[in-house]
Structure formats: structure tokens, C-alpha cells
Amino acid sequence: MGLSLALHVLAVVIWVGGMFFAYMILRPVAASELEPPVRLNLWRHVFSRFFPWVWVSIILAPVTGVMLVMPYGGFAGAPLFIHIMTGLGVVMILIFLHVFFAPFKRIKRALDAGDIPAAAKQLNQIRFLVGLNTLIGILTVTIATAGKYYLV
């Protein structure tokens, strides 16, 4: 149980922390300091380095999460905050899958073709979805940590 909890928390910290850093720190600096072609290439490479970690996280978090509900006799006996956390986690995974297989794929294709406006459009979509996922991730972490005190 201890190892499952540690792996679960590490997966979430890597994913949500990475999104928070990218959205709140890197994005504003890149937007103010870099011209669009350079900025778009930076994001392509940042995503290429970050997304493998997200893949590990979206596999590890659900697997370890299932192990963590076993003391409740499975999901049927789990408290409400576990169900909310799980539902929000599924939404976050679906958003990431969309980002990875749609706008991220299109931004790479646009940059390879030298189509900066099309790449910028895809980056804007990714920015919105990462911002949304960051908010959901912060909410999920809050529910996961405080939920047992308020959402029994």
C-alpha cells in the first residue's frame, strides 16, 4: 500500500506540477521573450520531452489508484472523494489524449511544413487545454488531500 501511494502521488506531482510550471512560468516568459517561430519550436521540443512523462503518469496513476481503493473493498465501498478524484482523473487523461493525438500532432506537421500560423493555432488550442487540465489537476489534488475531511 505504501509503495502504491508513493507511486500514485509521484505520478500526479510530475504531471500536474509539470503543467503548472509550463503554463504559469514557461509560457509567459516564452511569449514575452521569443518570436513566434522560435517559441513554437521551443514548445514542440518541450512537449516532446514532457509528454513521455505524462504517458508514464497516466498509466501509473490509475493502476496505483485501483490498488489504493482495495482497503475499501473496491470502488463500491470507497468514499465520495475517491469517486470524484477518479472521475476528474479520467477527464484529465481524456484531455491529454486529445492534446497528444490531435493538436500536438498537427503542430508538428505545421512546423515541418513551415506553416507558422497553423502551428500557432494549434499551440493556442494546446494552451487552453493544458490550462484547463492544470485547473482540474489542482482541484483533483485538493479533493484527494482534503476530501476525506469534507466529502465522506
C-alpha positions in Angstrom: 0.0 0.0 0.0 2.8 2.4 0.8 4.6 1.9 -2.5 1.3 2.3 -4.4 0.6 5.6 -2.6 4.1 6.9 -3.2 4.0 6.0 -7.0 0.5 7.5 -7.3 1.5 10.8 -5.7 4.7 10.9 -7.7 2.8 10.4 -11.0 0.4 13.2 -10.1 3.1 15.5 -8.9 5.1 15.0 -12.2 2.0 15.6 -14.4 0.2 18.4 -12.6 3.5 20.1 -11.5 4.8 19.9 -15.0 1.6 21.5 -16.4 1.7 24.2 -13.7 5.3 25.1 -14.5 4.7 25.1 -18.2 1.5 27.2 -18.0 2.3 29.6 -15.2 6.1 30.1 -15.7 7.4 29.0 -19.0 4.5 30.1 -21.2 4.5 33.8 -20.1 8.3 34.0 -20.4 8.4 32.4 -23.8 5.6 34.6 -25.1 7.4 37.8 -23.9 10.9 36.8 -25.0 10.7 34.7 -28.1 9.5 35.4 -31.6 6.7 33.0 -32.8 8.8 30.6 -34.9 11.3 30.2 -32.1 8.6 30.0 -29.5 6.7 27.4 -31.5 9.8 25.2 -31.9 10.5 25.6 -28.2 7.1 24.3 -27.3 7.4 21.4 -29.8 10.5 20.3 -28.0 9.2 20.9 -24.5 6.1 18.8 -25.3 8.3 16.1 -26.9 10.3 15.9 -23.6 7.3 16.3 -21.2 4.7 14.0 -22.9 6.6 10.7 -22.3 6.5 11.6 -18.6 2.8 12.2 -18.9 2.3 8.8 -20.5 4.0 7.2 -17.5 1.8 9.2 -15.2 -1.5 8.3 -16.9 -0.6 4.7 -16.7 0.8 4.7 -13.2 -1.8 6.9 -11.5 -4.8 4.7 -12.5 -3.0 1.4 -11.8 -1.9 2.5 -8.3 -5.2 4.3 -7.7 -7.0 1.0 -8.1 -4.6 -0.6 -5.6 -5.4 2.2 -3.2 -9.2 1.5 -3.2 -8.7 -2.1 -2.2 -8.9 -1.4 1.5 -12.4 0.0 0.9 -13.4 -3.3 -0.7 -13.1 -1.7 -4.2 -14.9 1.3 -5.6 -18.3 0.2 -4.3 -17.1 0.9 -0.7 -14.9 3.9 -1.5 -15.9 7.3 -0.1 -17.3 10.1 -2.3 -14.0 11.9 -2.6 -12.3 8.8 -4.2 -15.1 8.7 -6.8 -14.7 12.4 -7.6 -10.9 12.2 -7.7 -11.2 9.2 -10.1 -13.7 10.9 -12.3 -11.6 14.0 -12.6 -8.6 11.9 -13.3 -10.4 10.2 -16.2 -11.3 13.6 -17.6 -7.7 14.8 -17.3 -6.5 11.7 -19.2 -9.0 12.2 -21.9 -8.0 15.8 -22.4 -4.3 14.7 -22.5 -5.1 12.0 -25.1 -6.9 14.6 -27.3 -3.9 17.1 -26.9 -1.4 14.4 -27.8 -3.2 12.8 -30.8 -4.8 16.0 -32.3 -3.2 19.5 -31.8 0.2 18.2 -30.8 0.3 16.0 -34.0 -0.9 19.0 -36.1 1.6 21.4 -34.6 4.5 19.1 -35.5 3.1 18.7 -39.0 2.6 22.5 -39.4 6.1 23.3 -38.2 7.6 20.7 -40.5 5.8 22.4 -43.4 6.9 25.9 -42.2 3.3 26.9 -41.6 3.7 29.2 -38.6 0.1 30.5 -38.5 -1.3 26.9 -38.4 1.2 25.9 -35.8 0.3 28.9 -33.7 -3.4 28.0 -33.9 -2.6 24.5 -32.6 -0.4 25.9 -29.8 -3.3 28.1 -28.7 -5.6 25.0 -28.5 -2.9 23.2 -26.5 -2.5 26.2 -24.2 -6.2 26.3 -23.5 -6.4 22.6 -22.8 -3.3 22.5 -20.7 -4.7 25.4 -18.7 -8.0 23.6 -18.2 -6.1 20.4 -17.2 -4.0 22.3 -14.8 -7.1 23.7 -13.0 -8.7 20.2 -13.0 -5.4 18.8 -11.7 -5.2 21.3 -8.8 -8.9 20.6 -8.0 -8.2 16.9 -8.0 -5.2 17.2 -5.7 -7.3 19.3 -3.4 -10.1 16.8 -3.3 -7.6 13.9 -2.9 -5.9 15.5 0.1 -8.8 17.3 1.8 -11.8 15.3 0.6 -11.7 12.7 3.3 -12.4 15.5 5.8 -15.2 17.2 3.9 -16.6 14.6 1.3 -17.2 11.4 3.2 
